[in-house]
Amino acid sequence: MRDIALLLVSQLALIVTACAPESRGDEAIQASAPALGKADGSDTADRQCQIVLRTIGRQPGSNGYKTQCTAGLCNWVWEGTVDVADGVQGTVHLLYHLVGDPTWWQVDATPSANAQPGFVRHDFGVHEHLIGPWATEAELAAAHIELVPFLQLPDGTRLFDHNRRPGGFDNYVIDEQSYFGLPDEPVCEAVVGRISLFSNWDEYVTGELRQGGYIQMHYDLDRLSQCRGTHDGAPAWDTVAHVRFLPGNQLLSGSVRSFVTYNGLPTGVGQSQDLTLKIPIDATSLQMWFENHATDGSSCQAWDSNFGKNYSFDVWPPATDPRCKNVEQWSTINSDMPYASKATCVAYVVDKQYDATNCELYLDGIGQGYMGHYGIPNNWVEAYIKVGPQQGALLGVGMLTRHRDTATGATSELVTFGRKVDADTWQTGFISLRPGIMGSQGYQYDVQQMAFFIDVKRPTGQIVRLWQSRGGANYGWADAFTLPSSTVSIPYGNIKYADKASPIFDARQVCKK
């Protein structure tokens, strides 16, 4: 009989487990409300990306949203993520309540394996003292959940996330209008440059390699297929990336392979595994190479090192560095949009600036470009700059554009370095209309002023910037495009080139004589 009773208890437990709602086991405790701004308080606001809420929302369950039931009353379960900056000490919690209820509740967040570089991710779930599928339409419309994550620091003080909501009293609020959730936003994001090395021996860089940021490497294992032995039936080989940062010679290494598993056991089938490393703050370039070696005691090794030269990539200063502020590089892109400009930095500081009064450069052509592939309009200005012999080494050729955002009215300026298109001509430009597609941010600008320059390193070592800018007054849109233009057709669009008698060509008219 005892055995039968135990069997019945066991079966009952299985039935209860199978019928239990999908939920998390987070337990809420009563806590004090945020007390920011009090002179004698121990609560402070974080606006330095030490802690930031990434997401919160209800998750799908087997029958609608996930729920947690207590004494026959089922509430929805909200799940979310919080990121904490690497190296920041403390425990992570979420404070929340229904607006109108003065009692605040606190749940703990637990570390998670997933996070973007520079952060440690924490997961949380809440359901107590909230609402659920039992709520009427009126109750749902009136329900507002106020919440804010915080760090309990080792000294007992609380550091509250105010990175997405910077106001001292602006916590997060979710309601029926927001579908009771918040998506991630592009705040507190680490700067990540991704280098991908593919099996066809191509190498691509996406994102930005910046000092103090991160490098993320993807390596196709088919580039190195040697030395893949086994030991006692288990895989016994590894592929390791080696990265040296210059000029500090910091050397970092890590595996770029993992094994496909079956029921928790490795199968021996290798697969690529991304490796993320932090870039030293003093790095100006990096070199990388890859090693495949056996781990079964043999001496088998194979190398992918660009034939011994290693793969080299430049590292930029932080985006806040003056050498990077409002600086881009002009380039070709594809048939859908012929040109693009990408954020870049200059590797030098300009010592002096002068007018180019000796025909060191002049504008040789400028046009308005339009392309409407798939009905998506793109507009740009493209300029062609002629450069003559210099007293020193030519470092760069570019264009300054001052412009106004048509949506916000904000004004700004951009320096766009050009690309060489023949022996003495550089092409540069400015993208004035780029629609937002596939999640990208679109924009539209009115061009207000333009000027053109070259950077030259004199034999003395001094770096000078020589301007064609009408004596510092710059050129307006009317200086280029008031006279009738000549139109050249291109696939899906056209370019309207300014008449060479336009005032913007004043230096050309002098230098071409």
N, C-alpha and C positions, 0 to 999 in steps of 0.2 A: 504493500500500500504506500509506503514511504517513497518508493521509487516512482510510482504512478503519480503521486502528489507533486514530486519534483518535476516530472515531465510536464504536468499540467501547468505548473508555475512557469516553466521555461517556455511553453507554447504561448501562454498568455502574454509573457514579456515580448515575444516576437510579434504578436498581434498588435500590442500597444505601440511598439516601435514602428511597425509598418504603417499604422494609422496616424501617427503623430505628425503635426504640421511640420513643413520644412522650416527650420529656424536656426538662429544662433543662440548660444547660451549666455549672452551678456546680461549681467545683473546691474540695475541702476541703483545708486545710493543718493540720498538727498545731499545737496551741496550748496554752498553760498553762491550768490549771483556775482557776476564780474563786478569789480569795484575799481575800475580804472579812473585815474584822475584824482584820487584821494591822496592828500599829502602824507598821511600816515599809513597808507595802504600797502599791501604786498603784491598787488596785481599790476603788471605792466603790459604794454602793447608791443608786439613784434611787427616791425615793418622792414626787417632785414632778411627775410626769407629763412628764418630759423625753423619755423613751423608753418605749414600752409595746408588748408583743406583742399583736396583735389576733387573728389566727387562725393555725392550722397544721393541715394534714391532707393525706391522700392524695386526689388528684383522679382522676375517672373518665377512662379512656383508651379506645382502640378495642377493647381486650380486657381488661376488668377495670380495675385501677388503672394509672396511668402507671408505666412502669418505665424504668430506665437500665441497660444491660448493659455489662459489662467482662469480657473474656476468657471470654465465654460464661455469666457469672453475672449474673443480672438482679435488681436491688434495686428496691423501690418508691421512688417519688419523693414527698417531702413538700414541699408548697409553702405559703408563709405570708406574712403581712404584718406589718410593724412600723411604728408611727407615731412620728415625732420632732417635738417641739414647734417651732413656727415660731421661727426665729432662733437655735436651738441649733446650734452648730458641731461638726463631727466626722464620722467615717465610721461606717457602721452595719454590724454583723456579727452572726452567730449562732454561739454556742458550743454544742456538743452531743456526746453520746457515749451508747453503750449502757451502762446501769448494770451494773457488774461489770467493765467494761473501763476501766482507769485512764487510757487515752489519750483526750484531748479533741481535737475537731476544730472548725475554724472555716471558715465560708463568708461571703462578702460579700453584702450586700443592696444593691439598686439602686433609685434613686428611681422612683416610679410616678406616674402622672397622677391617680390617685384617692386622695382623703383627705377626712376631715371637716375643717371649719373649724378653724384653729389648729394644724394638724399637716401635716407632709410625710410621705407614705406611701412605704415601701420594700418591695420584694418580694424573697423569697429562695426557694431550693430546695435540698434536701439529699437525698442518696441513698447516698453512700459510707459504708462501715463500718457499715451498718445491716442490714436484713433485706428479704426479698422473697417472692414467691410460692413459692419453693423451701422455705420454712421449714415444719417439721412443726408439728403442733398443740402439742406440748410446747414447742418453741422459741418459738412465738408467745405462749404463756401466760407464758413466762419473760422475754419481751423487754420491757424498760422503757427508754424513750428519755428522757434528761434533757437539758434545753436551756434556754438563756437568751440573749436578745439583749443587746447592749451597744453603747455609743458609744465609739469610740476618739477621745478628745479631742485637740485640737491639741498639748497638752503631753505626750502619750503615755500618759496615764492612761486607765483603762477605767471607764466608768459603766454599771453593770448594772441592768437593769429589775427592780425589786421593787415595782411598783405593784399588780399583781394577786396577787402572792405576797410580802407585806411582810417575812416573816422573813428574816434575813440569810443563811440557808442554804437557803431554800425556793425552789429553782428549779422550772421547769415540768417535769412528768413525764407522758408519754403512754404508754399501753399498750393491751392488748386490751380492757380494761374501758371505756376512753374511746374505743374505736374508733380508736385511734392518732391522735387529733386533739383540738383545742381550739377551741371557738367563741369569738366575741367576747363580752365582758362589759361591763356598763354602768359602766366605770371610765374616768377620764381623758377624759371627754367634754366638749367645748366647749358652752357655753350658747348656743343658737341660737334666735332668734325668726324665724319665717317669715311674710312678708307676701305674700299672693297677691291679685292684682288680675285679675278674670276678665272675659271678654268681655261678660257680662250686667251689668257695672258694679257688681258686688258686690266688697267687699274683706274679707278674712279674715286674722286673726292667729292663728297656732298657735305653740306653744313660748313662750319668754320673751325679751323684749327687755330685756337687762340691761347695765349699765355694764361695759365690758371684755369683753363677749360679742360675738356676731356677729348681723348681720341678713342674711337670705337672701330675695331677692325673686324672685317669679315674676310675669311680666307677660304677659297674653294679647295678642298682637300685633294682634288684630282690634279692639282699642280705638282704635288709631291706624292707619288704612289709607291715609292720604294720603302723598304725596311718595315713592312707590316707583318710582323711575326705573331705567333701565339705561344702561350705557355700553359701547359696542362689544360688545353682547350679554350683558354681565355685570351682575349686580345692583349698583346704586349707591345704596344707602340704608341707614340705620341707625336703630335705636331705642335711645335712651340714657336711663338712669335717673339723676336728680340727687337727692342726699340731703344735707340740711343738718341738722347736729346742734346743738342748743341746750343751754346758753347760749353755747357756745364758738364757734359759727358755722363749724365745720369743714364744708367742702363736698367731697363725694366723688361721682364719677360713673363710670359704666361701661355697656357695651352689654348689652342684655337680648335680643338677637336673634342667631341664627346662621342658616346656610343649609343646607338639605338638600343633600347631595352625592351625586354618582353617579360612581363610579370616581375619587374624589378631587377632582372638579370641582364647584363650586357650581351648583345648578340654577336659582337665582333664586327658589325657594320658601322663604320665611322660616319659621322656627320659633322658639319661645320658648327662651331660654337663661337659666338662673338666674344671678343676680349675688349674690355674697357679699361683705359689707363688715364690717370690725371697728368696733364701737361705741366711741367715746372714753370714757374712764373718768369724765369729768366730765359726760357727757350726761344730761339729764333728760327730753328729748323730741327728736323728729325730725320733719322735714318732707320730703316727697318729691314730685317731679313728673317727667313723662316728656316726651321730645322725639323726634319723628320728623323726620328731615331727609334731603335728597338729598345724595349725595357725588359727583355728576357735575358739580359746578361751578355748579349753579343755586342759587337762594336759597330754595327751597321748604322750609318748616318747618310742623309741626303740633304742638300741645301737648295734653297731658292733665294738667291741674293743678287739678282740682276747682273749675273755673270761676275760676281765679286765686287760690283760697284755699290751694292745696296740700293734700296728704293728711298729716294729723298723727297721731302716735302717741306715747304716753308711753314713757319708758325707766325701768326700775326700777334701784335699787341692786343690787349683788351679793347673792346669796342669803345670804351670811354677815353682811350688815349687820343690826344689831339691829332696824331698821325692817321687816325682812322675815322674821325668824326666827319660825317657827310662826304665820304670819299667812296667812289665806285669805279669799276673797270668796265669799259665797253667791250662787247664781244658779239660774235654771231651766235645764233641759237638753232633754229630749225625753220622749216618751210611754213609753219603756222605763225611765226613771228620772227622776222629775220634778225632782229637785234635784241640784246638784253644788256643790262648793267647790273653788276654784282658787287656787293660790299667788298672793299679791299682796304689796304693800308699802304702808306708810303714808308719806305725804309730809311728815310732821311728827314731832316728838319731844314726848312728853307730859311736861309740867313738874311737875305735881302730881296726886295721886290722892286722892279724897275719897269718903265715903259720900254717896249721894243721899238726903238726909233731908227734902227739900222737894218730893217728888213730881216731880222732874225727869224721871223715867222709872219705869215699872213693867212687869212681865211680865203680859201680857193673855191669853196662851194658850200651851200647850206640848203636843206630841203625839208619840207613837211611830209612825213610818211604816214600812210594809212594802209591797214590791212584788215580785212573782214572775213577771214576763213571761218567757215561754219556759222557765219553771221555774228561772230564775236569781234567787235571793233577794237583795234589797237592803234594808237597814234604815237608818233615820236618825231623828234627833230634830229637830223643827222648832219654833221658838219665835217668838212675836209680841210685840214690845216697843212699848208706847205711849210717846210722847215729847211733853212739854208745851213751852211757851215757855221760852226760855233767856236767860240774861244773857250774850249773845254769839252767835257763829255756830256752828251745829251742824256738826261735821266728820265724824262717823261714829257708827254704832250697831252694837253687836255683842254677842257671847256668848263667854265663856271656858269651855272644856271641858277638864277633866283626866280622863285615860283610861288604861286598861291594855291592852296588846297581849296577846290571849289566847294567841297562839302563843309569844311570847318572855317574857312577864311584864314587859316594859319599860313604864315609865310615862312619860307626856309630857303636854303641854298645848297647846291650840290656841286661837287667837283667830280668830273668824269674823265678819267684818263683814257686815252684813245689806243687803238691798235694800228700797227703799221700796215699799210696796204700797198705801198710801192717804195721806191728808193728814197723819196723825200716827202711822202704824204702819209698823214695819219688820219684815221676816221674816228670820230667820237660822236656823242649825241646825248639826248635826254628823252626818256620815255614819259610822255605826258598823259597817256590814258592806258590803263591796264585793268580790264575788268576782273572782278573776283570770281574765279572758277575753281571747282574741285577743292573748296575749303580755303583757298588762298585769299589774301586781303587785296581788294581792288582799290584803285585810286584814280583821280583825275586832277591834273594841275593846269593852271594858266601860266605860261611863260611870261615873265615880266622883264627880265634883263639877261643878257648873255655877254660873255667875254671869253678870250682864248689866251692860252699861255704855253710856255715851255719851261722846263726846269733844267738848269745847266750847272754842272760842277766845274768851277774854274780851276785852272792849274794851281792856284793857291790853296785849293781845298774848300773854298767858300762856295755855297750852293745858292744860286740866284733864281728867281722866278721872273721871267720876262713876259710882259702882257701886251696883247692887242686888245685894248679896252676903251678906246677913244679918250685917252688921258685919264682914265679912272671913272668916267661917266657911264661906261658900259653901253651896250646896244639894246634897244627895245625891239619888240616884235615888229613894229611898223618899219624899223630900219631895214628889215630883211624882206618883208612880204607885202609891202604896199604896191610896188610895181607889178605888172602882170608876170606870172610865173610860167615856167615851161613844165609840162606834165609828162612823166615817164611811167608807163604801165609796168606793174610787177604782178606776179601771181596773187590773185585775190585782193589787189589794191593798186595804189599808185603813189608816186612821190612827186611833189610839186617843188621844183627847184627855183630859188630866188634869182631874179634878174641880176646880172653882174654889174649893172649900173646902180644898184641899191647902195645906200649909205654904209651898210655893214661891210662892204668891200673896199672901204677907203684905203686901207693899207695895201690891198692887192693892186689898186689902181696906181699907187705910187711905185710899188716894188716891181710891177710888171713892165714899167716903162724902159 
